[in-house]
């Protein structure tokens, strides 16, 4: 709970520095990623770095073992100090302004901004760059523990029970599919944000300005589709790069780059299905687009926790992630991935069809 207080204080401080909620969220998530990476590096290397991070500091309390209170009190004290600074800055700044000044925009827009795709990309540029960095950090944080993973897993019977028991593969290779499933589903979050941008603009009453001009609905939705596909591929790729680079630095016998890349990119067809499902909701059930997030949460639960909780296999097959092979312990069947991609395309076509025929809602 004290970690929550600390990051709430950090967010309050960033709310005074940034001019918009988008900037506050970006700075907050960036700080969370930074502290997470700091702890991950410190846990496998320099313990001092781990103590600098609040995420590493609080675990020094050794709950249920020694129950030290000094890490909790120190973290809570830092949270109070940051909160006091945030309140002081709030009393100084102008309303609807931040201490970090925004840069003046260009006098004239570039040619790239003269179309829906350029506009959509520009509006989400900061978020996209943040997710690129965040996915690389996430992959690197997991990769940094691969060197000690064998020793860690040997003492965790519960985790071993959830791994596929396949001869000829190390525990690290058996754990890799579970790791890739987590990375791929985290990578789906920015993808859904891009795909559902059309609906977000509708609810903020900004879509009429575009549709009143010579811009078709297909081009507007198509820009979100193209951007979500590109971002989906790149966040997976960067997550794999982070995992491989950190793993190569910590393992005596590093996993091959191609093996990690295949284990990651094999999830891209599942992301295509998630994009198609979200566009279908935008086209036919715009008020129910939150269903895309519930579907992702369900996917995470049944795929990641399925083996631990002995959830029936058919429940995992209700999500596209349940059809992805657990490479490298399972063979990649290209036909299954092609079929998933086809299902995703069909859902996309249905979403376009529905969006072109329904009313624009506020």
Phi, psi and omega in degrees: 000325182293331175295322176298318177300317183298312183286335172294321178294319178299317179296320177298323177293315180294332178295335177276333182278320184270153181277335187229164177295328178297318178294322178297316179296319181297314179295323181293313179293325177296319178294321178298315177297321180296314180293326178294316179295320179299317179293318181298316179293319181294325181294330181256357183222260184270114183294335179299321178297322179294326179288333178293327180279134177298332178290331176271333182291316186292332181287347175289353175293337179050059182299139181070003177242289178249339178054053176287136181263343186297323177295324180292313181294322179294316179296318179294321178296318177297321179297320179295319180296315180295321178297318179297320177296319179297318178296320180295316179295325179297326180286344182263326189280157175283152176296143180059028177224160178230166181284338174270109184290144176279144180283143176294141179283175178291151177291323180233140181285150176284168179298330180297330182276358184271013177224164182300322181295315179296319180295315180298318179295317181296319181295331184248015185301314182297316180297320180297312180297323178297318179290325176300310179295320181296320180290324176296318179295319179299313178298318180294324180294321176290319180296330182292343180257000182296329181297326180255010187293320181302312180296320181294315184289330180297334180266359182246090182294327180296317179292320179299324179294333180275348182273148176292126182276090183237127180287151178089000179237140177288166178298326178296317179293325178289330180278341184303316179301321178295321178296317181291326178297318179295313181299318182294322181284329171294322179295339180287339182299306178295331178297314179294324177300318179292316183293326183268008180299328179301313180293322178300317179294327177297311185294337179264011176058038178250357184280329182300327181297325179281315184290338178287349179258188183275057179235121182282158177295326180296322178292323180293310179291326179297326179294320177293322179296310181299316182294319180293323177294315180296313181296319180301316179293316185289323179292324174296314182298315181291325175298319178294319178298316179297317179297314182293315184295316179289322178295321179296331181278340185249344184262143175289323178235083187298151174291145181296143180302317181297324180295315179294320181295317178295319181295337180269307186290345177296343179274355183298320176301325177295323177294324177300319178295319179296323176296314180299319179296318180294320178292327177296319177295320178298322183284323186245327184229066186299332179279355182246022182294343174298341178300331178296322179288322176295323179294321177294318178298318177298317180300315180298318184294310186284331181277313184282318184263357185302312182291321181294319184264003180055047177286137180306143184298328184295334178291326176291332180284354176278358178235146181298334180292339179286349180259001181278130179294146180275069179289137015264359183283344175240152180282143178279121176259105185302324184298322179295320179291322178296318179296320176299315180298321179296317177300317178299318180295319179299317178296322178297315179300317177298320178297317178298317182298314181292321182293326179286348184243350181265166176283152174279125185254153175267000000 
